[in-house]
Amino acid sequence: MTPTAQELLRTTAVRLAPDPDKNPLVPRIADGRARTRTIGLLALEQRHVIPSDRRSFQHLARRAAESKDLESAAFFDTLADGESLARERLNPLFDACGVSKSEVATHEPEPGCQAYPAYVSWLALNGDPADVVLALTANFAAWGQCCATVARGLRDHYGFPDEACGFFDLFAEPAPDVDRQALAAVQAGLERGRVTAAHLRFGRLLGHYEEMFWSTLAERDGVGGGGGGGGAAVAGR
């Protein structure tokens, strides 16, 4: 029996959910053990992730529109707009972590942190939009949980003000409009026979590349290499 769009979104998220105990960095931020410098590196890497993902989502929206998949096009357009907002929220995070404007301009990104956006770019070129909607929606659920945990940790242990936590709050907050658009896109994909088993492969790889993002930053924090320092409260970034 063919699952409904709601059932498929739910089961896909469950099947692709990562093991939170295997994340090497988020628990360290949650209890204040990670260095403030590592959080700054996270923001610097996101400065490269965001514009790449934004262009990928815009390309997916165009591809979907050209194939008359207006539901998926609306979903990806909304994601692209969200990336623009995320970029604006990075500046207070830079300030809270003490990242200078010169470092923002000259930072060389880490390959392990940029594998995720590179694969999203591949999906933008090669994935059927309906399958990509499913894969991304499952991945966003896990990312949102990580962001919620990080935001709490930054407030509780690092003394970050709300403005500096805004980047993480953005992804941690419920997004009912995005959820409705994802549901409509998957429903339309099912009706047109455009949803395939490929969405599970896409989602599995997205999950692995996100693990690489966190693991790369954890290595810079000293996990497994002699410790990364505590999470002393800071007045500004």
MARBA-3410 file (N, C-alpha, C, O; in Angstrom, 1 decimal):
237
0.9,-1.2,0.0,0.0,0.0,0.0,0.9,1.2,0.0,1.8,1.3,0.8 ~ 0.6,2.2,-0.9,1.4,3.4,-1.0,1.2,4.3,0.2,0.1,4.6,0.6 ~ 2.3,4.7,0.9,2.2,5.6,2.0,1.7,6.9,1.6,1.9,7.4,0.5 ~ 1.1,7.6,2.6,0.7,9.0,2.3,2.0,9.9,2.4,3.0,9.4,2.9 ~ 1.9,11.1,2.0,3.0,12.0,2.0,3.4,12.2,3.5,4.6,12.3,3.8
2.5,12.4,4.4,2.8,12.6,5.8,3.5,11.4,6.3,4.5,11.5,7.1 ~ 3.0,10.2,6.0,3.7,9.0,6.5,5.1,8.8,5.9,6.0,8.4,6.7 ~ 5.3,9.2,4.7,6.6,9.1,4.1,7.6,10.0,4.7,8.7,9.7,4.9 ~ 7.1,11.2,4.9,8.0,12.2,5.6,8.4,11.7,7.0,9.6,11.9,7.4 ~ 7.5,11.2,7.7,7.7,10.7,9.1,8.7,9.5,9.1,9.7,9.5,9.8
8.4,8.5,8.3,9.2,7.3,8.3,10.6,7.6,7.7,11.6,7.0,8.2 ~ 10.7,8.5,6.8,12.1,8.9,6.2,12.9,9.5,7.3,14.1,9.2,7.5 ~ 12.3,10.5,8.1,13.0,11.1,9.2,13.5,10.1,10.2,14.6,10.3,10.7 ~ 12.6,9.1,10.5,13.0,8.1,11.5,14.1,7.3,11.0,15.1,7.0,11.7 ~ 14.0,6.8,9.7,15.1,6.0,9.2,16.4,6.6,9.1,17.5,6.0,9.2
16.4,7.9,8.8,17.6,8.7,8.6,18.1,9.4,9.9,19.2,10.1,9.8 ~ 17.4,9.3,11.0,17.8,10.0,12.2,19.2,9.6,12.6,19.4,8.4,12.8 ~ 20.1,10.5,12.9,21.4,10.1,13.4,21.4,9.8,14.9,20.4,10.1,15.6 ~ 22.4,9.1,15.3,22.6,8.8,16.7,23.2,10.0,17.4,24.3,10.3,17.2 ~ 22.4,10.7,18.3,22.9,11.9,18.9,24.1,11.7,19.8,24.9,12.6,20.0
24.3,10.4,20.2,25.4,10.1,21.1,26.7,10.1,20.3,27.8,10.1,20.9 ~ 26.6,10.0,19.0,27.8,9.9,18.2,28.3,11.3,17.7,29.3,11.4,17.0 ~ 27.6,12.4,18.0,28.0,13.7,17.7,29.1,14.1,18.6,28.9,14.2,19.8 ~ 30.3,14.4,18.1,31.4,14.7,19.0,31.5,16.1,19.5,32.3,16.4,20.4 ~ 30.7,17.0,19.0,30.9,18.4,19.4,29.7,19.0,20.1,29.8,19.7,21.1
28.5,18.7,19.6,27.3,19.4,20.2,27.2,19.1,21.7,26.9,20.1,22.4 ~ 27.5,17.9,22.2,27.4,17.7,23.7,28.4,18.6,24.4,28.2,19.0,25.6 ~ 29.6,18.9,23.8,30.6,19.7,24.4,30.2,21.1,24.5,30.5,21.8,25.5 ~ 29.4,21.6,23.5,28.9,23.0,23.6,27.7,23.0,24.6,27.6,24.0,25.3 ~ 27.0,21.9,24.6,25.8,21.9,25.5,26.2,22.0,27.0,25.5,22.6,27.8
27.4,21.5,27.4,27.8,21.6,28.8,29.0,22.5,29.0,29.5,22.5,30.1 ~ 29.3,23.3,28.0,30.3,24.3,28.1,31.8,23.9,28.0,32.7,24.6,28.4 ~ 32.0,22.7,27.5,33.4,22.2,27.4,34.1,22.7,26.2,35.3,22.8,26.1 ~ 33.4,23.0,25.1,34.0,23.4,23.9,34.6,24.8,24.0,34.0,25.6,24.7 ~ 35.6,25.1,23.2,36.2,26.4,23.2,35.3,27.4,22.5,34.7,27.0,21.5
35.3,28.6,22.9,34.6,29.7,22.2,35.2,29.8,20.8,34.5,30.1,19.8 ~ 36.5,29.6,20.7,37.1,29.6,19.3,36.5,28.6,18.4,36.4,28.9,17.2 ~ 36.2,27.5,18.9,35.6,26.4,18.0,34.2,26.9,17.5,33.8,26.6,16.3 ~ 33.5,27.6,18.3,32.1,28.1,17.9,32.4,29.1,16.9,31.6,29.2,15.9 ~ 33.4,29.9,17.0,33.7,30.9,16.0,34.1,30.2,14.7,33.7,30.7,13.6
34.8,29.1,14.7,35.1,28.4,13.5,33.9,27.8,12.8,33.7,27.8,11.6 ~ 32.9,27.4,13.7,31.6,26.9,13.1,31.0,28.0,12.3,30.5,27.8,11.2 ~ 30.9,29.2,12.9,30.3,30.4,12.2,31.1,30.7,10.9,30.5,31.0,9.9 ~ 32.4,30.6,10.9,33.2,30.9,9.7,32.9,29.9,8.6,32.8,30.3,7.5 ~ 32.8,28.6,9.0,32.4,27.6,8.0,31.0,27.9,7.5,30.8,27.7,6.3
30.1,28.3,8.3,28.8,28.5,7.8,28.7,29.7,6.9,27.8,29.7,6.0 ~ 29.6,30.6,7.0,29.7,31.7,6.1,29.9,31.2,4.6,29.5,31.9,3.7 ~ 30.6,30.1,4.5,30.8,29.5,3.2,29.6,28.5,2.8,29.3,28.4,1.6 ~ 29.1,27.8,3.8,28.0,26.9,3.5,26.8,27.6,3.0,26.1,27.2,2.0 ~ 26.4,28.7,3.7,25.2,29.4,3.4,25.0,29.9,1.9,24.0,29.5,1.3
26.0,30.6,1.4,25.8,31.1,0.0,25.7,29.9,-1.0,25.0,29.9,-2.0 ~ 26.5,28.8,-0.7,26.5,27.7,-1.6,25.1,27.0,-1.6,24.5,26.7,-2.6 ~ 24.6,26.8,-0.4,23.3,26.2,-0.2,22.2,27.0,-0.9,21.2,26.6,-1.5 ~ 22.3,28.3,-0.7,21.3,29.3,-1.3,21.2,29.1,-2.8,20.2,29.0,-3.3 ~ 22.4,29.1,-3.4,22.4,28.9,-4.9,21.9,27.6,-5.3,21.2,27.4,-6.3
22.2,26.5,-4.5,21.7,25.2,-4.8,20.2,25.2,-4.7,19.6,24.6,-5.6 ~ 19.6,25.8,-3.7,18.2,25.8,-3.6,17.5,26.6,-4.7,16.5,26.2,-5.2 ~ 18.2,27.7,-5.1,17.6,28.4,-6.2,17.6,27.6,-7.5,16.7,27.7,-8.3 ~ 18.7,26.9,-7.7,18.8,26.0,-8.9,17.7,24.9,-8.9,17.1,24.6,-9.9 ~ 17.5,24.3,-7.7,16.5,23.3,-7.5,15.1,23.9,-7.8,14.3,23.2,-8.4
14.9,25.1,-7.3,13.6,25.8,-7.6,13.4,26.0,-9.1,12.3,25.8,-9.6 ~ 14.4,26.4,-9.8,14.3,26.6,-11.2,14.0,25.3,-11.9,13.2,25.2,-12.8 ~ 14.8,24.2,-11.6,14.6,22.9,-12.2,13.1,22.4,-12.0,12.5,21.9,-12.9 ~ 12.7,22.6,-10.7,11.3,22.1,-10.4,10.3,22.9,-11.2,9.3,22.3,-11.7 ~ 10.5,24.2,-11.3,9.5,25.0,-12.0,9.5,24.7,-13.5,8.4,24.6,-14.1
10.7,24.4,-14.1,10.7,24.0,-15.5,10.0,22.7,-15.8,9.5,22.5,-16.9 ~ 10.0,21.8,-14.8,9.3,20.5,-14.9,7.8,20.6,-14.4,7.2,19.5,-14.3 ~ 7.4,21.8,-14.2,6.0,22.0,-13.7,5.7,21.5,-12.3,4.6,21.3,-11.9 ~ 6.8,21.3,-11.6,6.6,20.8,-10.2,6.6,22.1,-9.3,7.6,22.4,-8.7 ~ 5.5,22.8,-9.3,5.5,24.1,-8.6,5.5,24.0,-7.1,5.9,24.9,-6.4
5.1,22.8,-6.6,5.1,22.6,-5.2,6.5,22.5,-4.6,6.9,23.1,-3.6 ~ 7.4,21.7,-5.3,8.8,21.7,-4.9,9.5,23.0,-5.2,10.3,23.4,-4.4 ~ 9.1,23.7,-6.2,9.7,25.0,-6.5,9.5,26.0,-5.4,10.4,26.7,-4.9 ~ 8.2,26.0,-4.8,7.9,26.8,-3.7,8.7,26.5,-2.5,9.2,27.4,-1.7 ~ 8.9,25.2,-2.2,9.7,24.7,-1.1,11.1,25.2,-1.2,11.7,25.7,-0.2
11.7,25.1,-2.3,13.1,25.4,-2.5,13.3,27.0,-2.5,14.3,27.5,-2.0 ~ 12.3,27.7,-3.0,12.4,29.1,-2.9,12.4,29.6,-1.5,13.1,30.5,-1.1 ~ 11.6,29.0,-0.7,11.5,29.3,0.8,12.8,29.0,1.5,13.3,29.8,2.3 ~ 13.4,27.9,1.1,14.7,27.5,1.7,15.8,28.6,1.3,16.6,29.0,2.2 ~ 15.8,29.0,0.1,16.8,30.0,-0.4,16.6,31.3,0.4,17.6,31.9,0.8
15.4,31.7,0.6,15.1,32.9,1.4,15.6,32.8,2.8,16.1,33.7,3.4 ~ 15.4,31.6,3.4,15.9,31.3,4.7,17.4,31.4,4.9,17.9,31.8,5.9 ~ 18.1,31.0,3.8,19.6,31.1,3.9,20.0,32.5,3.9,21.0,32.9,4.6 ~ 19.3,33.4,3.2,19.7,34.8,3.3,19.5,35.4,4.7,20.3,36.2,5.2 ~ 18.4,35.0,5.4,18.2,35.4,6.8,19.3,34.8,7.7,19.8,35.5,8.6
19.7,33.6,7.4,20.7,32.9,8.2,22.0,33.7,8.1,22.7,33.9,9.1 ~ 22.3,34.1,6.9,23.6,34.9,6.7,23.6,36.2,7.6,24.6,36.5,8.1 ~ 22.5,36.8,7.6,22.4,38.1,8.4,22.6,37.8,9.9,23.2,38.7,10.6 ~ 22.2,36.7,10.4,22.3,36.3,11.8,23.7,35.9,12.2,24.0,35.6,13.4 ~ 24.6,35.7,11.2,26.0,35.3,11.6,26.8,36.4,12.2,27.6,36.1,13.1
26.5,37.7,11.9,27.4,38.8,12.3,27.4,38.9,13.9,28.5,39.0,14.4 ~ 26.2,38.8,14.5,26.3,38.9,16.0,27.0,37.7,16.6,27.6,37.8,17.7 ~ 27.0,36.5,15.9,27.7,35.4,16.4,29.2,35.6,16.3,30.0,35.2,17.1 ~ 29.6,36.2,15.1,31.0,36.5,15.0,31.5,37.4,16.1,32.6,37.2,16.7 ~ 30.7,38.4,16.4,31.1,39.4,17.5,31.2,38.7,18.8,32.1,38.9,19.6
30.3,37.8,19.1,30.3,37.1,20.4,31.5,36.2,20.6,32.0,36.0,21.7 ~ 32.0,35.7,19.5,33.1,34.8,19.5,34.4,35.5,19.3,35.5,34.8,19.3 ~ 34.4,36.8,19.1,35.6,37.5,19.0,36.3,37.3,17.6,37.5,37.4,17.5 ~ 35.5,37.0,16.6,36.1,36.8,15.2,36.1,38.2,14.6,35.1,38.9,14.4 ~ 37.3,38.5,14.1,37.5,39.8,13.5,37.0,39.8,12.0,36.8,38.8,11.4
36.7,41.0,11.5,36.3,41.2,10.1,37.4,40.7,9.2,37.1,40.1,8.1 ~ 38.6,40.9,9.5,39.7,40.4,8.6,39.7,38.9,8.6,40.0,38.3,7.5 ~ 39.4,38.2,9.7,39.4,36.8,9.7,38.2,36.3,8.9,38.3,35.3,8.2 ~ 37.1,36.9,9.0,35.9,36.6,8.2,36.2,36.6,6.7,35.8,35.8,6.0 ~ 37.0,37.6,6.4,37.3,37.8,4.9,38.4,36.9,4.4,38.4,36.5,3.2
39.2,36.4,5.3,40.4,35.6,4.8,40.3,34.1,5.2,41.1,33.3,4.8 ~ 39.3,33.7,6.0,39.2,32.3,6.5,39.2,31.3,5.3,38.4,31.5,4.4 ~ 40.0,30.3,5.4,40.0,29.2,4.4,39.2,28.1,4.9,39.5,27.5,6.0 ~ 38.2,27.7,4.2,37.3,26.7,4.7,37.9,25.3,4.8,38.8,24.9,4.1 ~ 37.4,24.5,5.7,37.8,23.1,5.9,37.1,22.2,5.0,35.9,22.2,4.9
37.8,21.3,4.3,37.1,20.3,3.4,36.1,19.5,4.1,35.0,19.3,3.5 ~ 36.3,19.1,5.3,35.3,18.3,6.0,34.1,19.0,6.4,33.0,18.4,6.5 ~ 34.2,20.3,6.5,33.0,21.1,6.7,32.2,21.5,5.5,31.0,21.8,5.5 ~ 32.9,21.5,4.3,32.3,21.9,3.1,31.8,20.7,2.2,31.3,20.9,1.1 ~ 32.0,19.5,2.7,31.5,18.3,2.0,30.0,18.4,1.9,29.4,18.0,0.8
29.3,18.8,2.9,27.8,18.9,2.9,27.3,19.8,1.8,26.5,19.4,1.0 ~ 27.7,21.1,1.8,27.2,21.9,0.7,27.6,21.5,-0.7,26.9,21.7,-1.7 ~ 28.8,20.8,-0.8,29.2,20.3,-2.1,28.2,19.2,-2.6,27.9,19.2,-3.7 ~ 27.8,18.4,-1.6,26.8,17.4,-2.0,25.4,18.0,-2.3,24.7,17.5,-3.2 ~ 25.0,19.0,-1.6,23.8,19.7,-1.9,23.8,20.2,-3.3,22.9,20.2,-4.0
25.0,20.7,-3.7,25.2,21.2,-5.1,25.0,20.1,-6.1,24.4,20.3,-7.1 ~ 25.6,18.9,-5.7,25.4,17.7,-6.6,23.9,17.4,-6.7,23.4,17.1,-7.8 ~ 23.2,17.4,-5.6,21.8,17.1,-5.6,21.0,18.2,-6.5,20.1,17.8,-7.2 ~ 21.5,19.4,-6.4,20.8,20.5,-7.2,20.9,20.2,-8.7,20.0,20.5,-9.5 ~ 22.0,19.5,-9.1,22.2,19.2,-10.5,21.6,17.8,-10.9,21.2,17.7,-12.1
21.6,16.9,-10.0,21.2,15.5,-10.4,20.0,14.9,-9.7,19.5,14.0,-10.3 ~ 19.6,15.4,-8.6,18.5,14.8,-7.9,17.1,15.2,-8.4,17.0,16.4,-8.7 ~ 16.2,14.3,-8.4,14.8,14.7,-8.7,14.3,15.6,-7.6,14.5,15.2,-6.4 ~ 13.7,16.8,-7.8,13.4,17.7,-6.8,12.5,17.0,-5.7,12.7,17.3,-4.5 ~ 11.6,16.1,-6.0,10.7,15.5,-5.0,11.5,14.7,-4.0,11.3,14.7,-2.8
12.5,13.9,-4.6,13.4,13.1,-3.7,14.2,14.0,-2.8,14.5,13.6,-1.7 ~ 14.7,15.1,-3.4,15.6,16.0,-2.6,14.8,16.6,-1.5,15.3,16.8,-0.4 ~ 13.5,16.9,-1.7,12.7,17.5,-0.7,12.6,16.5,0.5,12.8,16.9,1.7 ~ 12.4,15.3,0.2,12.3,14.3,1.3,13.7,14.1,2.1,13.7,14.1,3.3 ~ 14.8,14.1,1.3,16.1,13.9,1.9,16.4,15.1,2.8,16.9,15.0,3.9
16.2,16.3,2.3,16.5,17.5,3.0,15.6,17.7,4.3,16.1,18.1,5.3 ~ 14.4,17.4,4.1,13.5,17.5,5.3,13.9,16.6,6.4,13.8,17.1,7.6 ~ 14.3,15.4,6.1,14.8,14.5,7.2,16.0,15.0,7.8,16.2,15.0,9.0 ~ 16.9,15.6,7.0,18.2,16.1,7.5,18.0,17.3,8.3,18.6,17.5,9.3 ~ 17.1,18.2,7.9,16.8,19.4,8.6,16.3,19.1,10.0,16.5,19.9,11.0
15.5,18.0,10.2,15.0,17.7,11.5,16.2,17.5,12.5,16.1,17.9,13.6 ~ 17.2,16.7,12.0,18.4,16.5,12.9,19.2,17.7,13.1,19.6,18.0,14.2 ~ 19.4,18.5,12.1,20.1,19.8,12.2,19.4,20.7,13.2,20.1,21.4,14.0 ~ 18.1,20.8,13.1,17.3,21.7,14.0,17.5,21.3,15.5,17.6,22.2,16.3 ~ 17.5,20.0,15.7,17.7,19.5,17.1,19.1,19.9,17.6,19.3,20.3,18.8
20.1,19.8,16.7,21.5,20.2,17.1,21.5,21.7,17.4,22.2,22.1,18.4 ~ 20.9,22.5,16.6,20.9,23.9,16.8,20.2,24.3,18.1,20.7,25.3,18.7 ~ 19.1,23.7,18.4,18.4,24.0,19.6,19.3,23.7,20.8,19.4,24.5,21.8 ~ 20.1,22.6,20.8,21.0,22.2,21.9,22.1,23.2,22.0,22.5,23.6,23.1 ~ 22.7,23.6,20.8,23.8,24.6,20.8,23.3,25.9,21.4,24.0,26.5,22.2
22.1,26.4,21.0,21.6,27.6,21.5,21.5,27.7,23.0,21.8,28.6,23.6 ~ 21.0,26.6,23.5,20.8,26.5,25.0,22.2,26.5,25.7,22.4,27.2,26.7 ~ 23.1,25.8,25.1,24.5,25.8,25.7,25.1,27.1,25.7,25.8,27.5,26.6 ~ 25.0,27.9,24.6,25.6,29.2,24.4,25.0,30.1,25.5,25.7,31.0,26.0 ~ 23.7,30.0,25.7,23.1,30.9,26.7,23.5,30.5,28.2,23.9,31.3,29.0
23.5,29.2,28.4,23.7,28.7,29.8,25.2,28.7,30.2,25.4,29.0,31.4 ~ 26.1,28.5,29.3,27.5,28.3,29.7,28.5,29.3,29.2,29.6,29.5,29.7 ~ 28.1,30.1,28.1,29.0,31.0,27.5,28.5,32.5,27.7,29.3,33.4,27.3 ~ 27.4,32.6,28.2,26.9,34.0,28.4,26.5,34.7,27.1,26.5,36.0,27.1 ~ 26.2,34.0,26.0,25.9,34.7,24.8,24.5,35.3,24.9,23.6,34.7,25.4
24.4,36.5,24.4,23.0,37.2,24.4,22.2,36.5,23.3,22.6,35.8,22.5 ~ 20.9,36.9,23.3,19.9,36.3,22.4,20.3,36.6,20.9,20.2,35.7,20.1 ~ 20.8,37.8,20.7,21.2,38.1,19.3,22.3,37.2,18.8,22.2,36.9,17.6 ~ 23.2,36.9,19.6,24.3,36.0,19.2,23.9,34.6,19.0,24.5,33.8,18.3 ~ 22.7,34.2,19.6,22.2,32.8,19.4,21.2,32.8,18.2,20.6,31.7,18.0
21.0,33.9,17.6,19.9,34.0,16.6,20.1,33.0,15.4,19.1,32.5,14.9 ~ 21.3,32.8,15.0,21.6,31.9,13.9,21.0,30.5,14.2,20.3,29.9,13.4 ~ 21.4,30.0,15.4,20.9,28.7,15.8,19.4,28.7,16.1,18.7,27.7,15.9 ~ 18.9,29.8,16.7,17.5,29.8,17.0,16.7,29.7,15.7,15.6,29.1,15.7 ~ 17.2,30.3,14.6,16.5,30.3,13.3,16.2,28.9,12.9,15.1,28.6,12.4
17.1,28.0,13.0,17.0,26.6,12.6,16.3,25.7,13.6,15.7,24.7,13.3 ~ 16.3,26.2,14.9,15.7,25.4,15.9,14.2,25.6,16.1,13.5,24.8,16.6 ~ 13.8,26.8,15.6,12.4,27.2,15.7,11.5,26.4,14.8,12.0,26.0,13.7 ~ 10.3,26.1,15.1,9.3,25.4,14.2,9.2,26.2,12.9,9.2,27.5,13.0 ~ 9.0,25.6,11.8,8.8,26.2,10.5,7.6,25.7,9.8,7.7,24.9,8.9
6.4,26.0,10.3,5.2,25.4,9.8,5.0,25.7,8.3,4.4,24.8,7.6 ~ 5.4,26.8,7.8,5.2,27.1,6.4,6.1,26.1,5.5,5.6,25.6,4.5 ~ 7.3,25.9,6.0,8.2,25.0,5.3,7.7,23.6,5.4,7.7,22.8,4.4 ~ 7.1,23.2,6.5,6.6,21.9,6.7,5.4,21.7,5.8,5.3,20.6,5.2 ~ 4.5,22.7,5.6,3.4,22.5,4.7,3.9,22.4,3.3,3.3,21.7,2.5
4.9,23.2,2.9,5.4,23.1,1.6,6.0,21.8,1.3,5.9,21.3,0.2 ~ 6.7,21.3,2.2,7.3,19.9,2.0,6.3,18.9,1.9,6.4,18.0,1.0 ~ 5.2,19.0,2.7,4.1,18.0,2.5,3.5,18.1,1.2,3.2,17.1,0.5 ~ 3.2,19.3,0.7,2.6,19.5,-0.6,3.5,19.0,-1.7,3.0,18.4,-2.7 ~ 4.8,19.2,-1.6,5.8,18.8,-2.6,5.8,17.3,-2.7,5.8,16.7,-3.8
5.9,16.6,-1.5,5.9,15.2,-1.5,4.6,14.6,-2.0,4.6,13.6,-2.7 ~ 3.5,15.2,-1.6,2.2,14.7,-2.1,2.1,14.8,-3.6,1.7,13.8,-4.3 ~ 2.6,15.9,-4.2,2.6,16.0,-5.6,3.5,15.1,-6.3,3.2,14.5,-7.4 ~ 4.7,14.8,-5.7,5.6,13.9,-6.2,5.0,12.5,-6.2,5.3,11.7,-7.2 ~ 4.3,12.1,-5.2,3.7,10.8,-5.2,2.7,10.6,-6.3,2.6,9.6,-6.9
1.9,11.7,-6.4,0.8,11.6,-7.4,1.3,11.5,-8.8,0.7,11.0,-9.7 ~ 2.5,12.1,-9.0,3.1,12.1,-10.4,4.1,11.0,-10.6,4.7,10.9,-11.6 ~ 4.3,10.2,-9.5,5.2,9.1,-9.6,6.7,9.5,-9.7,7.5,8.8,-10.3 ~ 7.0,10.6,-9.0,8.3,11.2,-9.1,9.2,10.8,-7.8,10.3,11.1,-7.8 ~ 8.6,10.2,-6.8,9.3,9.9,-5.6,9.9,8.5,-5.8,9.1,7.5,-6.1
11.2,8.3,-5.6,11.8,7.0,-5.8,12.6,6.7,-4.5,12.7,7.5,-3.6 ~ 13.2,5.5,-4.5,14.0,5.1,-3.4,15.3,5.9,-3.2,15.9,5.8,-2.2 ~ 15.6,6.7,-4.3,16.8,7.5,-4.2,16.8,8.5,-3.1,17.9,8.9,-2.6 ~ 15.6,8.8,-2.6,15.6,9.8,-1.5,16.3,9.3,-0.2,16.9,10.1,0.5 ~ 16.3,8.0,0.0,16.9,7.4,1.1,18.5,7.5,1.0,19.2,7.8,1.9
18.9,7.2,-0.2,20.4,7.4,-0.5,20.8,8.8,-0.3,21.9,9.1,0.3 ~ 20.0,9.7,-0.9,20.4,11.1,-0.7,20.4,11.5,0.7,21.4,12.2,1.2 ~ 19.4,11.1,1.5,19.4,11.5,2.9,20.5,10.9,3.7,21.1,11.5,4.6 ~ 20.8,9.6,3.4,21.9,8.9,4.1,23.2,9.7,3.9,24.0,9.9,4.8 ~ 23.5,10.1,2.6,24.7,10.8,2.4,24.8,12.1,3.0,25.8,12.6,3.5
23.6,12.8,3.0,23.6,14.1,3.6,23.9,14.0,5.1,24.6,14.8,5.7 ~ 23.4,12.9,5.7,23.6,12.7,7.1,25.1,12.5,7.4,25.7,13.0,8.4 ~ 25.8,11.7,6.5,27.2,11.4,6.7,28.0,12.7,6.5,29.0,12.9,7.3 ~ 27.6,13.5,5.6,28.4,14.7,5.3,28.2,15.7,6.5,29.1,16.5,6.8 ~ 27.0,15.7,7.1,26.8,16.6,8.2,27.7,16.1,9.4,28.2,16.9,10.2
27.8,14.7,9.6,28.6,14.2,10.6,30.1,14.7,10.4,30.8,15.0,11.4 ~ 30.5,14.7,9.1,31.9,15.2,8.8,32.0,16.7,9.3,33.1,17.0,9.8 ~ 31.0,17.5,9.1,31.0,18.9,9.6,31.3,18.9,11.1,32.2,19.6,11.5 ~ 30.5,18.2,11.9,30.7,18.3,13.3,32.0,17.6,13.7,32.7,18.2,14.6 ~ 32.4,16.5,13.1,33.7,15.9,13.4,34.9,16.7,13.1,35.8,16.7,13.9
34.8,17.4,12.0,36.0,18.3,11.7,36.1,19.4,12.7,37.3,19.7,13.1 ~ 35.0,20.0,13.1,35.1,21.0,14.1,35.5,20.5,15.5,36.3,21.1,16.2 ~ 35.1,19.3,15.8,35.5,18.6,17.0,37.0,18.4,17.1,37.6,18.6,18.1 ~ 37.6,18.0,16.0,39.0,17.8,15.9,39.7,19.1,16.2,40.8,19.2,16.9 ~ 39.2,20.2,15.7,39.8,21.5,15.9,39.7,21.9,17.4,40.4,22.7,17.9
38.7,21.4,18.0,38.4,21.7,19.4,39.3,20.8,20.3,39.3,21.0,21.6 ~ 40.0,19.8,19.7,40.9,19.0,20.5,40.3,17.7,21.0,40.9,17.0,21.8 ~ 39.1,17.3,20.5,38.5,16.1,20.9,39.4,14.9,20.3,39.6,14.8,19.1 ~ 39.9,14.1,21.2,40.7,13.0,20.8,42.2,13.4,20.6,43.0,12.6,20.3 ~ 42.4,14.7,20.9,43.8,15.2,20.7,44.3,16.0,21.8,45.1,16.9,21.6
43.8,15.8,23.0,44.4,16.5,24.1,43.5,17.5,24.8,43.9,18.2,25.7 ~ 42.2,17.5,24.4,41.3,18.4,25.1,41.2,19.7,24.4,42.1,20.2,23.8 ~ 40.0,20.4,24.6,39.7,21.6,23.9,39.5,22.8,24.8,39.2,23.8,24.2 ~ 39.7,22.7,26.0,39.5,23.8,26.9,38.0,24.0,27.3,37.1,23.3,26.8 ~ 37.8,24.8,28.3,36.5,24.9,28.8,35.7,26.0,28.1,36.1,26.6,27.2
34.5,26.2,28.6,33.5,27.2,28.0,33.3,28.4,28.9,32.2,28.6,29.4 ~ 34.3,29.2,29.2,34.2,30.3,30.0,33.2,31.3,29.4,33.2,31.5,28.2 ~ 32.4,32.0,30.3,31.5,32.9,29.7,32.2,34.1,29.1,33.3,34.5,29.5 ~ 31.6,34.6,28.0,32.2,35.7,27.3,31.1,36.8,27.2,29.9,36.6,27.2 ~ 31.6,38.1,27.2,30.7,39.2,27.1,30.3,39.4,25.7,29.2,39.9,25.5
31.2,39.1,24.8,30.8,39.4,23.4,31.6,38.4,22.5,32.4,37.6,23.0 ~ 31.2,38.3,21.2,31.8,37.2,20.4,33.2,37.4,20.0,33.7,36.6,19.3
END
